[in-house]
Amino acid sequence: MVALFEAPPFFNCNHPLFSSRNSLTAVTSCSASSLPPPSSPKIPEGETTDPNSLNIAPDRSRDRRKVVRLAWEKLVRWSRSWRSKNGTDVLQDTNKVVVLGGGSFGTAMAAHVANRKAHLEVHMLLRDPLVCQSINDDHCNCKYFPEHKLPDNVIATTDPKTALLGADYCLHAVPVQFSSSFLEGISEFVDPGLPFISLSKGLELNTLRMMSQIIPQALKNPRQPFVALSGPSFALELMNKLPTAMVVASKDKKLANATQQLLASSHLRISTSSDVTGVEIAGALKNVLAIAAGIVEGMNLGNNSMAALVAQGCSEIRWLATKMGAKPATITGLSGTGDIMLTCFVNLSRNKTVGVRLGSGEQLDDILNSMNQVAEGVSTAGAVIALAQKYNVKMPVLTAVARIIDNELTPKKAVLELMRLPQVEEV
């Protein structure tokens, strides 16, 4: 849990408390008054003095516990000091938030924001009138969360003008492949200064655009404020208020900090980043890798295969992302490795479920027709390969997924081909 916190600037690893030499000296050096009394047993002649035979273990254990306790107390003091200097004025000044889309994650984030402030209006803009009615009348999303009660200040509507009028922030939760046409249809109601917080992960298939490109272009406003939200986060666990950590990325540092204040709570930690490209690319490509992980599980190829495949996939994502200008630290952080671990190893993942069923022998069309949610990795796979060609990056695992989705390779043949690749140096 401590790793989730950013190390405070005054944590000094060279402090005497953290110096192994000083700690050892404190434990082993003894004054005359601390020596054993004369009645203590003497070491027989001819035997060497074994330090392990001395009764210093309790002292060493006490010192170790003291070091840990002091470290934790410093961390708590730093946390309190930071909070006192960084108030949540943004939340106090926010009166209305609009959520575009009524899927599982959009609903979970709407509930989360609504719970942050009782008098905050959270409007959800939906296409389905039945879901809209269930939210307003029964305070639940009958399609995705029929058993979870939504806060009373969550309001659903099918009218974009009503939803967007006077909004302070907009959470965009429309699937990537439908975002452009959806936004073009509501652009006349969007204030040019309205910050868009994108929850959508993926790449537009034909144009290879990310959401940071799709949103301003669809709204015909290159200056539309934009934030990407990503990280290991299942909608169901957010609804259940389980501890979660995510990242908001924006080129505008003030906007990233404001979004952090708006969303952060006792069960949702929000880190900030300026690496929009890294956060978006990692969020898009992890969905494709999750399909590959699902295929391995569906084919019962074992844990060794799963670990090797995910490690290789992480490398491929890093290769492409850094070629596109992303920071390596982003790819190993929450929006990269964190999200990859969640989607590849947990069965709540839609994309992994697609892979499991493909690996078990089902046809893609049958799988997609039976799902009530969009698995972004299916559409993103082809776009990833086009990007890899554009940036001259070899991505064997993710390319194999794209060929399986295009019905050009069977999962079994793809595994054989991957295992026959040249034995090369790890990079």
C-alpha positions in Angstrom: 0.0 0.0 0.0 2.9 2.4 0.7 4.0 2.1 -2.9 0.8 3.9 -3.9 2.0 7.1 -2.2 4.5 9.4 -3.8 7.6 9.6 -1.7 7.7 12.9 0.2 10.5 15.2 -0.8 12.0 15.3 2.6 12.3 11.5 2.9 16.1 11.1 3.0 17.4 7.7 2.6 20.8 8.9 4.0 19.2 9.8 7.3 20.8 8.1 10.3 17.6 6.1 10.8 17.9 4.6 7.4 21.7 4.0 7.4 22.5 0.3 7.8 25.9 1.2 9.2 24.5 3.4 11.9 21.7 1.0 12.7 24.3 -1.8 13.1 26.5 0.3 15.3 23.5 1.2 17.5 22.7 -2.4 17.9 26.2 -3.9 18.5 28.1 -1.2 20.3 27.7 -1.4 24.1 28.9 0.8 26.9 30.4 -0.7 30.1 27.0 -0.3 31.9 25.3 -2.4 29.2 27.6 -5.4 29.4 26.3 -8.5 31.0 26.6 -8.7 34.8 29.4 -10.7 36.4 27.0 -13.5 37.1 26.4 -14.1 33.4 27.8 -17.3 31.9 31.4 -17.0 30.6 32.4 -18.3 27.2 34.6 -21.4 27.8 38.2 -21.3 26.8 39.0 -22.5 23.3 35.6 -21.5 21.9 35.2 -18.6 19.5 32.8 -15.8 20.2 29.9 -16.3 17.9 27.9 -13.0 17.5 24.8 -15.0 16.9 25.0 -16.5 20.3 24.8 -13.1 22.0 21.3 -12.2 23.2 20.9 -9.1 20.9 18.0 -10.3 18.7 15.3 -8.5 20.9 17.2 -5.2 20.7 17.7 -5.5 17.0 14.0 -6.3 16.5 13.0 -3.3 18.6 15.2 -1.0 16.6 13.8 -2.3 13.4 10.3 -1.7 14.5 11.2 1.8 15.6 12.7 2.6 12.2 9.5 1.3 10.5 7.2 3.2 12.9 9.1 6.5 12.4 9.1 6.1 8.6 5.3 5.6 8.7 4.8 8.5 11.0 6.8 10.8 8.6 4.7 9.6 5.7 1.5 10.4 7.6 2.7 13.8 8.6 3.7 14.5 5.0 0.3 13.4 3.8 -1.5 15.7 6.3 0.8 18.6 5.3 0.2 18.1 1.6 -3.6 18.0 2.1 -3.6 21.2 4.1 -1.8 23.0 1.3 -3.9 21.6 -1.5 -7.5 22.2 -0.7 -10.4 20.8 -2.8 -11.7 24.2 -4.0 -12.5 22.6 -7.4 -15.1 20.4 -5.9 -16.6 23.3 -3.9 -16.9 25.4 -7.1 -18.4 22.6 -9.3 -22.1 22.5 -9.6 -22.8 20.2 -12.6 -21.0 17.3 -14.3 -22.2 15.6 -17.4 -21.4 12.0 -18.3 -21.7 11.0 -22.0 -22.7 7.4 -22.3 -24.5 5.0 -20.0 -22.3 1.9 -20.1 -20.9 0.3 -17.0 -17.9 2.5 -16.5 -19.7 5.7 -17.3 -22.4 4.7 -14.8 -19.8 3.9 -12.1 -18.0 7.2 -12.6 -21.3 9.1 -12.5 -22.1 7.5 -9.2 -18.7 8.2 -7.9 -18.8 11.9 -8.7 -22.3 12.2 -7.4 -21.2 10.8 -4.1 -18.5 13.4 -3.8 -21.0 16.2 -3.1 -24.6 16.0 -2.2 -25.7 19.1 -4.1 -23.7 18.4 -7.2 -25.9 17.6 -10.3 -24.6 14.7 -12.4 -26.4 14.4 -15.7 -26.0 11.3 -17.8 -26.7 11.7 -21.6 -28.0 8.4 -22.9 -29.5 7.0 -26.1 -31.7 4.3 -24.5 -34.9 5.7 -23.1 -35.6 2.5 -21.0 -32.2 2.9 -19.2 -32.9 6.6 -18.8 -36.2 5.9 -17.2 -34.8 3.3 -14.8 -32.1 5.8 -13.6 -34.7 8.5 -13.0 -37.5 6.4 -11.5 -35.7 3.5 -9.8 -32.2 5.1 -9.3 -30.4 2.2 -11.0 -29.0 1.3 -14.4 -31.3 -1.6 -15.3 -28.9 -2.8 -18.0 -25.6 -2.8 -16.2 -26.1 -2.4 -12.5 -29.7 -3.4 -11.7 -28.8 -4.2 -8.1 -26.8 -1.1 -7.3 -28.7 2.0 -6.1 -27.4 5.2 -7.7 -27.2 8.5 -5.8 -30.4 10.7 -6.0 -28.4 13.5 -7.7 -27.7 11.3 -10.8 -30.1 12.4 -13.5 -30.5 10.8 -16.9 -31.7 12.4 -20.1 -31.7 11.8 -23.9 -31.6 15.5 -24.6 -28.0 16.8 -25.2 -29.0 20.4 -24.7 -30.4 19.7 -21.2 -27.4 17.5 -20.3 -24.7 19.9 -21.4 -26.2 23.3 -20.4 -24.1 24.8 -17.6 -21.9 21.8 -17.2 -18.5 22.4 -15.4 -16.9 19.1 -16.5 -17.7 16.4 -19.1 -16.9 12.7 -18.6 -16.7 11.1 -22.0 -17.6 7.3 -21.8 -18.7 6.6 -25.4 -16.9 3.7 -27.1 -14.1 4.9 -29.3 -15.4 3.7 -32.6 -18.7 5.6 -32.1 -17.2 8.7 -30.5 -16.6 10.9 -33.5 -20.1 10.6 -35.0 -21.7 11.0 -31.5 -19.7 14.2 -30.7 -20.4 15.7 -34.1 -24.1 15.3 -33.4 -24.0 17.2 -30.1 -21.2 19.7 -30.9 -23.6 22.7 -31.1 -24.4 22.3 -27.4 -20.8 22.0 -26.2 -19.2 25.0 -24.6 -15.7 25.6 -26.2 -14.2 25.9 -22.7 -15.9 22.7 -21.3 -13.1 20.3 -20.1 -13.5 16.8 -21.5 -12.3 13.9 -19.3 -12.0 10.9 -21.6 -12.8 7.5 -20.1 -12.7 5.7 -23.5 -9.7 3.5 -24.3 -8.8 2.5 -27.8 -7.8 3.7 -31.3 -10.1 4.7 -34.1 -9.8 1.8 -36.6 -9.6 3.7 -39.9 -7.8 6.9 -38.8 -5.6 5.5 -36.0 -6.6 8.5 -33.9 -6.6 8.6 -30.1 -9.4 10.3 -28.1 -7.1 13.4 -27.6 -7.4 13.8 -31.4 -11.0 12.6 -31.9 -12.7 14.9 -29.4 -11.3 18.3 -30.5 -11.6 17.4 -34.2 -15.2 16.2 -33.9 -16.1 19.3 -31.9 -14.2 21.5 -34.4 -12.3 23.1 -31.6 -8.6 22.4 -31.4 -8.5 24.2 -28.0 -11.1 22.0 -26.3 -9.7 21.2 -22.8 -8.8 17.5 -22.7 -7.9 15.0 -19.9 -7.3 11.3 -20.3 -8.3 9.1 -17.3 -6.9 5.6 -17.2 -5.6 2.9 -14.9 -6.6 -0.5 -13.5 -10.3 0.0 -12.7 -13.2 -2.3 -13.1 -16.6 -0.6 -13.0 -18.1 -3.1 -10.6 -15.4 -2.5 -8.0 -15.8 1.3 -8.3 -19.5 0.9 -7.7 -18.6 -1.2 -4.6 -16.2 1.6 -3.4 -13.2 -0.7 -3.3 -9.8 1.0 -3.2 -8.7 2.0 -6.7 -5.9 4.1 -8.2 -5.9 5.8 -11.6 -4.1 8.5 -13.6 -5.3 11.7 -15.2 -3.1 13.0 -18.0 -3.2 16.4 -19.6 -0.8 18.8 -21.3 -2.5 21.5 -19.1 -1.1 20.9 -15.6 -3.7 23.1 -13.9 -6.5 21.1 -15.6 -4.9 17.8 -14.5 -4.7 19.0 -10.9 -8.3 20.3 -11.0 -9.5 16.9 -12.3 -7.5 15.2 -9.6 -9.3 17.3 -7.0 -12.7 16.6 -8.6 -12.3 12.8 -8.7 -10.0 11.8 -5.8 -11.7 10.3 -2.7 -11.1 8.0 0.2 -11.4 5.0 -2.1 -10.1 6.5 -5.4 -6.5 7.7 -5.7 -5.8 10.0 -8.6 -2.2 10.6 -9.9 -1.4 13.3 -12.5 0.7 13.0 -15.6 1.6 15.2 -18.6 2.2 12.2 -20.8 -1.2 12.0 -22.7 0.2 9.9 -25.5 1.7 7.3 -23.1 -1.5 7.0 -21.0 -3.7 6.7 -24.1 -1.6 4.2 -26.0 -1.1 2.0 -23.0 -4.8 2.1 -22.3 -5.6 1.1 -25.9 -3.0 -1.6 -26.4 -3.6 -3.4 -23.1 -7.1 -4.4 -24.5 -5.4 -6.2 -27.4 -3.0 -7.9 -25.1 -5.9 -9.0 -22.8 -7.4 -10.9 -25.8 -4.1 -12.7 -26.2 -4.0 -13.6 -22.5 -7.5 -14.9 -22.8 -6.6 -17.1 -25.7 -3.8 -18.6 -23.7 -6.2 -19.4 -20.9 -8.8 -20.7 -23.3 -6.3 -23.1 -24.8 -5.1 -24.3 -21.4 -1.5 -23.5 -22.2 -0.5 -23.0 -18.6 1.0 -20.4 -16.3 4.4 -20.3 -18.0 2.9 -19.4 -21.3 0.7 -16.7 -19.7 3.6 -15.1 -18.0 5.8 -15.2 -21.1 3.1 -13.8 -23.3 2.2 -10.9 -21.0 5.8 -10.0 -20.5 6.4 -10.0 -24.3 3.2 -8.0 -24.8 4.4 -5.4 -22.3 7.6 -5.0 -24.2 5.8 -4.5 -27.5 3.6 -1.8 -26.0 6.6 -0.1 -24.6 8.4 -0.3 -28.0 5.6 1.4 -29.9 4.6 3.9 -27.2 8.1 5.2 -26.8 8.5 5.5 -30.6 5.4 7.7 -30.5 6.9 9.9 -27.8 5.6 8.4 -24.6 7.7 8.2 -21.5 8.9 4.7 -20.4 7.8 5.4 -16.8 4.2 5.8 -18.0 4.2 2.4 -19.5 5.4 0.8 -16.3 3.0 2.8 -14.2 -0.7 2.6 -13.3 -2.0 3.2 -16.8 0.5 0.8 -18.3 1.6 -2.2 -16.3 -1.1 -1.7 -13.7 -4.0 -1.8 -16.3 -2.3 -4.7 -18.1 -2.2 -6.8 -15.0 -5.8 -6.2 -14.3 -7.1 -6.9 -17.8 -4.9 -9.9 -18.5 -5.2 -11.8 -15.2 -8.7 -11.1 -14.0 -11.8 -12.7 -15.5 -14.0 -9.6 -15.2 -12.2 -8.2 -18.3 -14.4 -8.1 -21.4 -11.4 -8.3 -23.7 -9.9 -11.3 -21.9 -13.3 -13.0 -22.0 -13.3 -12.6 -25.8 -9.9 -14.2 -25.9 -10.9 -17.1 -23.6 -13.8 -17.9 -25.9 -11.7 -17.6 -29.0 -9.1 -20.0 -27.5 -11.9 -22.4 -26.6 -12.9 -22.6 -30.3 -15.8 -20.2 -30.6 -16.2 -17.9 -33.6 -15.7 -14.2 -33.1 -19.1 -13.2 -34.5 -20.9 -15.5 -32.1 -18.9 -14.1 -29.2 -19.6 -10.5 -30.1 -23.3 -11.1 -30.7 -23.7 -12.6 -27.3 -22.1 -9.6 -25.4 -24.0 -6.5 -24.2 -20.8 -4.4 -23.9 -18.1 -3.4 -26.3 -14.7 -5.1 -26.2 -12.5 -2.3 -27.5 -9.5 -4.6 -28.2 -11.3 -6.3 -31.1 -11.5 -3.0 -33.1 -8.2 -1.7 -31.8 -6.1 -4.7 -32.9 -6.1 -3.7 -36.6 -5.2 -0.1 -35.7 -2.3 -1.2 -33.6 -0.8 -3.2 -36.4 -1.1 -0.2 -38.7 0.6 2.0 -36.1 3.4 -0.6 -35.7 4.0 -0.5 -39.5 4.0 3.3 -39.4 6.6 3.5 -36.7 8.5 0.4 -37.9 8.0 -1.6 -34.7 7.9 -5.4 -34.6 4.9 -6.6 -32.5 4.5 -10.4 -32.9 2.0 -11.1 -30.1 -0.3 -8.2 -30.9 0.0 -8.9 -34.7 -1.0 -12.5 -34.0 -4.1 -11.3 -32.2 -5.1 -9.1 -35.1 -4.7 -12.0 -37.5 -6.8 -14.3 -35.3 -9.5 -11.6 -35.2 -9.4 -11.3 -39.0 -9.8 -15.1 -39.2 -6.5 -15.4 -41.0 -4.9 -17.6 -38.2 -6.3 -20.1 -35.8 -5.2 -19.6 -32.2 -3.3 -22.9 -32.3 -1.4 -22.0 -35.5 -0.6 -18.5 -34.0 1.0 -20.1 -31.0 3.1 -22.4 -33.1 4.3 -19.5 -35.3 5.1 -17.4 -32.2 7.2 -20.3 -30.7 9.1 -20.6 -34.0 10.3 -17.0 -34.0 14.1 -16.5 -33.9 15.7 -16.7 -30.4 16.9 -13.2 -29.9 18.4 -11.0 -27.2 15.8 -9.5 -24.8 15.4 -5.7 -25.3 
